[in-house]
């Protein structure tokens, strides 16, 4: 049995500004599929207040859809990075 801690997804996104910018830009542009960050990273961005989820009723049965959008903090980070 190994004593290594479990890893849950890439944690370096907050340490590397290029990856953070790319993830926030994908959310801003409403990217689909492969270019959108993983659900795990989206939840981490939400925990830090950079994005929020909008609940949208699809009109059908089942759970409503959750679409991410930038908050003022996330938009500020994008603008700050572009200004540099």
C-alpha positions in Angstrom: 0.0 0.0 0.0 1.4 3.4 -1.0 1.4 6.4 1.3 1.1 9.0 -1.5 -1.8 11.5 -1.2 -4.6 11.3 -3.7 -4.4 13.8 -6.6 -7.6 15.4 -7.9 -7.0 17.2 -11.2 -4.4 19.8 -12.1 -3.8 22.3 -9.3 -1.3 24.4 -11.2 -3.9 26.5 -13.0 -3.7 29.1 -10.3 0.1 29.2 -10.4 0.4 29.6 -14.1 -1.4 32.7 -15.4 -1.5 31.6 -19.0 -3.6 28.5 -18.1 -5.8 30.6 -15.9 -6.3 33.2 -18.7 -7.1 30.4 -21.2 -9.7 28.9 -18.8 -11.4 32.3 -18.1 -11.4 33.2 -21.8 -13.1 29.9 -22.6 -15.8 30.6 -20.1 -16.2 34.2 -21.4 -16.5 33.0 -25.0 -18.9 30.2 -24.1 -16.7 27.5 -25.5 -18.0 24.0 -25.9 -16.4 20.6 -25.7 -12.6 20.2 -25.4 -11.8 23.9 -25.1 -14.0 24.3 -21.9 -12.2 23.6 -18.7 -13.2 20.4 -16.8 -16.0 20.5 -14.3 -13.5 20.1 -11.5 -11.6 23.3 -12.6 -14.8 25.2 -13.1 -15.8 24.4 -9.5 -12.4 25.5 -8.3 -12.8 28.8 -10.2 -16.3 29.2 -8.6 -14.8 28.6 -5.2 -12.4 31.5 -5.7 -15.2 33.7 -7.0 -13.9 34.0 -10.6 -17.0 32.4 -12.2 -20.6 31.7 -11.2 -23.1 29.3 -12.6 -26.4 30.3 -14.1 -29.2 27.8 -13.7 -31.3 27.5 -16.9 -34.4 25.4 -17.2 -34.3 23.5 -20.4 -38.1 22.9 -20.6 -37.8 19.2 -20.4 -37.6 16.7 -17.6 -34.6 16.3 -15.4 -32.1 18.6 -13.8 -31.7 22.2 -15.1 -28.5 23.1 -17.0 -25.8 25.0 -15.3 -23.9 27.5 -17.5 -20.7 29.2 -16.2 -20.2 32.9 -16.6 -17.5 35.3 -15.5 -18.0 37.4 -12.3 -16.4 40.8 -11.8 -13.4 39.2 -10.2 -12.8 36.9 -13.2 -13.4 39.7 -15.7 -10.9 41.8 -13.7 -8.3 39.1 -13.9 -8.7 38.8 -17.7 -8.5 42.6 -18.1 -5.5 42.8 -15.8 -3.6 40.1 -17.7 -4.4 41.8 -21.1 -3.2 45.2 -19.8 0.3 43.8 -18.9 
